[in-house]
Amino acid sequence: MSLQWPAPDYATMGLDVAAACSLPEFFAISPATTAEYAFRQDFMQLRANFTPTALDTAHPSTGMTPDFSDYFLVKEEDRKDMGNGLVKWTRTYAKLPASYDEFESFAYHFIGYGGVVMTGSAFYVAVTGRQRFTRIVASRVANEFYQTSDPRADIPSILGQRYVTGGDEFPGIDVDFLMDAGTVAGVTYIATVPSATEYKALVTAETEIVAEDSRIERMFGSGNLWVRKTRYVVAF
């Protein structure tokens, strides 16, 4: 006759609740720094007692040494059977990283300058500065981080630079040429927004303009940590 020892009472060992069974493994999430903004850690628990942990829950180390309670849950992976009714899984915790910039090439469609050319008593709208053109330039992509379950409400969109008509009659129509206000042969021209002079001042000052509407991305493929990416180019 064979004898079989009874299974240990894991509840009395504290595994009726999730318990960490590995040290935190930190990893870089920003190419601009090696600062410890996120880590993975294994947990173990009796399968019968497992309940999902809510996103944004603080790491269960408040008051301990070390204390990682300023990190919040962004991901909880699948459970693996460890035998004897136990399961093990990995949690990912993170905290808001500092903003950082990336630089990459980008094809931007730079605006043209327009004006009026007189020919005798007739006039017509013609290019006096330049045609609109596309050039590949170095762009700056600003990465800014947010913790929210409602990114539409809590992450402001930054809209790309527009070049539009001014005035009250037909405002806000996209244009290919910027104009200054003026009167030629009795015809009054309304300045675009921005005007040609205003845009040329941006060029002189090497001011950045927003190249395209900002985008948001969820970090780690789950959780409530988001990054807003906004691309800028220097006016040219």
C-alpha positions as CSV (number, residue, x, y, z in Angstrom):
1,M,0.0,0.0,0.0
2,S,1.4,3.5,-1.0
3,L,1.1,6.5,1.2
4,Q,0.4,10.0,0.0
5,W,1.1,13.1,2.0
6,P,-1.8,15.6,2.1
7,A,-1.4,18.7,0.0
8,P,0.0,21.7,2.0
9,D,-2.4,24.2,3.3
10,Y,-1.4,27.1,1.1
11,A,-4.0,29.4,2.7
12,T,-2.0,29.3,5.9
13,M,1.1,30.2,3.9
14,G,-0.4,33.5,2.9
15,L,-1.2,32.5,-0.7
16,D,-4.9,33.0,-0.3
17,V,-4.0,36.5,-1.5
18,A,-1.6,37.4,-4.3
19,A,2.0,37.4,-3.1
20,A,5.1,38.6,-5.0
21,C,7.4,35.7,-5.8
22,S,10.2,37.5,-7.7
23,L,12.1,40.7,-7.4
24,P,10.9,43.7,-9.6
25,E,12.6,43.6,-13.1
26,F,12.9,47.2,-14.2
27,F,13.1,48.0,-17.9
28,A,13.5,51.3,-19.9
29,I,10.4,52.6,-21.7
30,S,12.0,55.9,-22.9
31,P,14.9,56.0,-25.4
32,A,16.0,59.3,-23.8
33,T,16.8,57.8,-20.3
34,T,17.5,54.6,-18.4
35,A,15.4,55.9,-15.5
36,E,13.3,53.2,-13.8
37,Y,9.8,54.1,-14.9
38,A,8.4,50.5,-15.2
39,F,9.0,47.0,-13.9
40,R,7.6,43.5,-14.2
41,Q,7.1,41.2,-11.2
42,D,5.8,37.7,-10.8
43,F,2.9,36.9,-8.3
44,M,1.5,33.7,-7.0
45,Q,-1.8,32.8,-5.5
46,L,-4.3,30.0,-5.0
47,R,-6.3,29.8,-8.2
48,A,-9.6,29.5,-6.4
49,N,-9.0,32.8,-4.7
50,F,-7.8,34.7,-7.8
51,T,-9.6,37.9,-8.8
52,P,-8.4,40.4,-11.4
53,T,-6.6,43.5,-10.1
54,A,-8.1,46.8,-11.2
55,L,-5.9,48.9,-13.5
56,D,-4.2,51.8,-11.8
57,T,-4.0,49.9,-8.5
58,A,-0.8,50.9,-6.6
59,H,1.9,48.3,-6.1
60,P,1.2,46.5,-2.7
61,S,4.3,47.7,-1.0
62,T,3.1,50.8,0.9
63,G,5.2,51.4,4.0
64,M,7.7,48.6,3.1
65,T,11.3,48.9,2.2
66,P,11.7,49.3,-0.7
67,D,8.4,51.1,-1.3
68,F,7.1,50.9,-4.9
69,S,3.6,52.2,-4.2
70,D,4.1,55.2,-6.5
71,Y,3.9,52.7,-9.4
72,F,0.5,51.7,-10.7
73,L,-0.8,48.5,-12.5
74,V,-0.9,48.7,-16.3
75,K,-0.9,45.1,-17.2
76,E,-1.7,41.7,-15.7
77,E,-0.7,38.7,-17.9
78,D,-2.2,35.2,-18.2
79,R,-2.0,32.8,-15.2
80,K,0.2,29.7,-15.4
81,D,-0.6,26.5,-13.5
82,M,2.1,25.8,-10.8
83,G,0.4,22.7,-9.4
84,N,-1.3,22.1,-6.0
85,G,-4.0,24.7,-6.9
86,L,-1.5,27.5,-7.4
87,V,-1.1,29.9,-10.3
88,K,1.6,32.3,-11.2
89,W,1.5,35.4,-13.4
90,T,3.3,38.6,-14.2
91,R,2.2,42.1,-13.4
92,T,3.6,45.2,-15.1
93,Y,3.7,48.4,-13.0
94,A,4.7,51.9,-14.2
95,K,4.7,55.5,-13.3
96,L,4.5,58.6,-15.4
97,P,7.7,59.1,-17.3
98,A,9.2,62.5,-18.0
99,S,8.5,64.0,-21.4
100,Y,11.1,63.5,-24.0
101,D,11.8,64.5,-27.7
102,E,12.7,62.3,-30.6
103,F,14.0,63.6,-33.9
104,E,13.4,62.1,-37.3
105,S,13.1,63.0,-41.0
106,F,9.6,64.1,-42.2
107,A,8.2,65.4,-45.5
108,Y,6.4,68.6,-44.8
109,H,4.3,70.6,-47.4
110,F,5.5,74.1,-46.9
111,I,3.1,77.0,-47.7
112,G,3.6,79.3,-50.6
113,Y,3.5,83.1,-50.8
114,G,0.9,84.9,-53.1
115,G,0.3,88.4,-54.3
116,V,-0.9,90.6,-57.1
117,V,1.0,91.5,-60.4
118,M,-0.2,94.4,-62.5
119,T,-0.2,94.2,-66.3
120,G,-1.5,97.4,-67.8
121,S,-5.0,98.0,-66.5
122,A,-5.5,94.3,-65.8
123,F,-4.4,92.4,-62.8
124,Y,-4.4,88.8,-61.7
125,V,-3.4,86.7,-58.6
126,A,0.0,85.3,-59.1
127,V,2.9,83.9,-57.1
128,T,5.2,86.6,-56.0
129,G,7.1,84.6,-53.4
130,R,7.1,80.9,-54.1
131,Q,4.9,77.9,-54.9
132,R,3.9,75.6,-52.2
133,F,6.5,72.7,-52.0
134,T,7.4,69.6,-50.1
135,R,10.8,69.2,-48.5
136,I,12.2,66.4,-46.2
137,V,13.4,68.1,-43.0
138,A,14.4,67.1,-39.5
139,S,11.3,67.1,-37.3
140,R,10.9,67.0,-33.5
141,V,8.4,64.6,-32.0
142,A,7.4,65.6,-28.5
143,N,6.3,62.6,-26.3
144,E,4.2,63.6,-23.3
145,F,2.6,61.1,-20.9
146,Y,-0.8,60.8,-19.2
147,Q,-2.5,58.5,-16.8
148,T,-6.2,58.3,-17.6
149,S,-9.1,56.0,-18.4
150,D,-10.7,58.6,-20.7
151,P,-8.0,59.9,-23.1
152,R,-10.6,61.8,-25.2
153,A,-11.5,64.0,-22.3
154,D,-8.2,64.2,-20.5
155,I,-5.6,64.4,-23.3
156,P,-5.8,67.7,-25.2
157,S,-5.3,67.4,-29.0
158,I,-2.7,69.7,-30.5
159,L,-3.8,70.6,-34.1
160,G,-1.5,70.9,-37.0
161,Q,-0.7,74.4,-38.4
162,R,-3.4,75.5,-40.9
163,Y,-3.2,78.2,-43.6
164,V,-6.6,79.7,-44.2
165,T,-8.5,82.7,-45.6
166,G,-9.3,85.5,-43.2
167,G,-12.2,88.0,-43.0
168,D,-15.8,87.5,-42.1
169,E,-17.3,86.4,-45.5
170,F,-15.4,83.2,-46.2
171,P,-13.1,82.6,-43.3
172,G,-11.2,79.4,-42.6
173,I,-10.9,78.0,-46.2
174,D,-7.6,76.3,-46.8
175,V,-5.2,78.1,-49.1
176,D,-1.9,77.3,-50.9
177,F,-0.6,80.9,-50.8
178,L,-0.4,83.3,-48.0
179,M,-1.4,86.9,-48.6
180,D,-1.1,90.3,-46.9
181,A,-4.0,92.7,-46.7
182,G,-3.9,95.4,-49.3
183,T,-5.7,97.2,-52.1
184,V,-4.7,97.1,-55.8
185,A,-6.6,98.8,-58.6
186,G,-9.5,99.4,-56.2
187,V,-9.7,95.8,-55.2
188,T,-9.1,95.1,-51.5
189,Y,-7.4,91.9,-50.4
190,I,-7.9,90.4,-47.0
191,A,-4.9,88.9,-45.3
192,T,-4.8,85.1,-44.8
193,V,-4.3,83.5,-41.4
194,P,-1.4,83.7,-40.9
195,S,-0.5,86.5,-43.3
196,A,2.5,86.3,-45.5
197,T,4.3,88.8,-43.3
198,E,3.5,86.9,-40.1
199,Y,4.7,83.6,-41.6
200,K,7.9,85.2,-42.9
201,A,8.5,86.4,-39.3
202,L,8.3,82.8,-38.1
203,V,10.8,81.8,-40.7
204,T,13.2,84.6,-39.6
205,A,12.9,83.6,-36.0
206,E,13.2,79.8,-36.8
207,T,10.0,79.2,-35.0
208,E,8.6,75.7,-34.8
209,I,5.1,75.0,-36.2
210,V,3.0,71.9,-35.6
211,A,3.4,69.7,-38.6
212,E,0.4,67.4,-38.1
213,D,-2.3,66.8,-35.5
214,S,-1.1,65.1,-32.4
215,R,-1.6,61.4,-31.9
216,I,-2.2,59.3,-28.8
217,E,-1.0,55.7,-28.2
218,R,-1.6,53.3,-25.3
219,M,1.6,52.2,-23.6
220,F,2.2,48.4,-23.1
221,G,-0.9,47.5,-25.2
222,S,-3.1,47.7,-22.1
223,G,-3.7,49.9,-19.0
224,N,-4.3,53.6,-18.6
225,L,-0.8,55.0,-19.4
226,W,-0.9,57.0,-22.7
227,V,1.6,58.9,-24.7
228,R,0.7,61.9,-26.8
229,K,3.1,62.4,-29.8
230,T,3.2,65.9,-31.5
231,R,5.4,66.5,-34.5
232,Y,7.0,70.0,-35.0
233,V,9.1,71.4,-37.9
234,V,10.9,74.7,-38.1
235,A,9.1,77.2,-40.4
236,F,10.8,77.5,-43.7
